[in-house]
Amino acid sequence: MLRSILPKEFGFFDFFEQHIAVTIKACREFQKLASTSDDSEGSMQRIKDLEHEADEITHRCMEALQKTFITPIERTDIQILIKRLDDILDSVDGATSRIHLYGITEIRPEAKELADILVSATLEIEQTLKALRNMKKADFIKEKCIAVHGYENRGDDILRSALLRLFKENDAMLVIKWKEIYERLEKAVDRCEDVADIIEGVVISST
C-alpha cells in the first residue's frame, strides 16, 4: 500500500540514457579507429575519457539508488542494468588499450566488422532504453531486443571466422595479441545482449 502512494524517482532512466549515449560515442570512436590510422592516438584517448565519464554516471546512479526508497523498476534490475551498460564500454576500452599496448598499427578486417556491430547494437539499446519510460511500447522494446540478439549471433560468427584465420598465422605473438583483442570486442557484444535480456525481463515483469 505504501509503495502505491509514495512518489517514484524516475531519474534512473536519465542515467541509463546518459550512459548509453556515452557508450555509443565510444563505439563510434573505436569504429573510426578500426577504419583509419589517422589520429589513432586521439581516438584512444577519447575512448579512455569516455570510459571515465561512463564510470562517473554509473557511480551517480548507484549513489542515487542507495538514497531512493521507491524506484520505477526493481532495484536489482537498475543495479544490474547500469553495471552491464558499463561493462560494454569497459570491454571496448580494454580492446583499445591492448591495441595501444601491443603496438598494433594495422587493424584486421574482423575487428572492423565487430566495431560496426557494436555501433549497431548500442543504437538499438539506446532506443529500448528511451522506450522503457513507457511500458505501452513493450512490443517495440521486444522487437529492438531481438535485433540486439541478432547482432550478438553475428558477433559470434565473426569471432569464429577471425580465430580460424588467425590460427593459420605463423607468428605466435600476433596470434596471442589479436586473440585477446577479439575476445574483448566479443565480450562487449555479449554485454549488449545481456542488457537486452535485462530490459526484456523488466518489460515482462511490468506487463
Secondary structure by P-SEA (a helix, b strand, c coil): ccccccccccaaaaaaaaaaaaaaaaaaaaaaaaccccaaaaaaaaaaaaaaaaaaaaaaaaaaaaacccccccaaaaaaaaaaaaaaaaaaaaaaaaaaaaccccccaaaaaaaaaaaaaaaaaaaaaaacccccaaaaaaaaaaaaaaaaaaaaaaaaaaaaaaaacccaaaaaaaaaaaaaaaaaaaaaaaaaaaaaaaaaaac
